[in-house]
Amino acid sequence: MTNPLVIGQVLTPQYSPGLVAMSYFVSFAGSLTALMCASRMLKADGRAKFSMLACAAVALGGVGIWSMHFIGMLAYQLPVRIVYEPVLTVGSLVAAVLISGIALYLAGGARKFNRPGWMAASVLAGLGVCVMHYGGMYAMKLRAAMELDLGIVALSVGIAITAAAAALWLAFHTNNLPRQIGAAAVMGVAVCTMHYVGMSAATMICIAPTTANGMTLGGSDLVLVVFSVVGLVLISILWLITDVDMNAKRRPAVVARQA
């Protein structure tokens, strides 16, 4: 029989190994899709192809970062029920996508890859990932107060900026599938490391029982939202990439017939 919780008790989290592994796989899949889009993002004149920029931003921010984060949150299990405030949850998704798009544009979307833009974009993206991550944690509604270890928070910020720098550099320097797969594997490790280090900064302390007000997301609802986002996004983007590649192959044949 489980002992009742006491107000002021520190809650000890446990992690579901299966969901932790799934969070890495989703981060890997989103990162790989983003790299595939980024390699097709620049036109011959160096300007951005905005359809591919948008796809890369959604794949990296929406799948590789945001979806990984919430699967990681589902893996984080406490002896109290956890639900999420929907507006903050959706807001963190929008923020992750927008920040990823801006960072990709600064690093090389406006023209070919450039070091000053890459450095600025790395800081912006790293801070943005942290805002999304801690904003997502703030969206948690549970019978506990959260205290953060600022030293670990600072470490997670450093990891996020480093991971963002690596991700943006790889996005513009990997042009074939084997390299992209290896790069996505590294990016998945970096994103997951930032997430789980950030989670370790939190100490949850039981407070008086509270009831979540209004609409919330939790359990199977959150699973459905996250996996719907992952599935629809990846299928749509891969379909678009295939269509772009097929059009690129058809174009020389059409030009040759016309000549």
Number of C-alpha atoms within 10 A of each C-alpha: 3 5 5 7 13 12 13 13 12 16 18 11 14 11 14 13 11 9 17 19 14 16 27 24 18 22 31 28 23 31 30 27 27 29 30 26 26 28 19 19 26 22 13 7 8 14 14 20 16 15 15 23 24 23 27 30 28 27 31 30 31 28 31 31 29 32 26 30 28 21 22 23 21 21 20 18 16 15 14 13 12 21 19 21 19 17 13 17 22 14 14 24 20 17 19 28 25 19 22 31 25 17 27 30 23 24 26 25 26 16 16 16 21 15 12 11 18 22 19 14 26 27 19 19 29 25 19 25 31 23 16 25 22 17 16 22 20 14 22 22 20 20 20 24 16 16 11 14 12 11 10 16 20 14 14 25 22 17 21 27 23 18 25 28 23 17 26 25 20 20 27 21 16 18 15 11 12 10 15 22 19 14 21 26 18 17 25 26 16 20 26 25 17 25 24 16 16 24 21 14 19 18 17 20 17 20 16 11 11 10 9 15 8 7 10 18 20 18 12 10 11 19 15 13 14 19 15 13 15 21 11 10 19 20 10 11 22 15 11 16 18 11 12 14 11 11 11 11 11 11 10 11 11 10 9 8 7 7 6
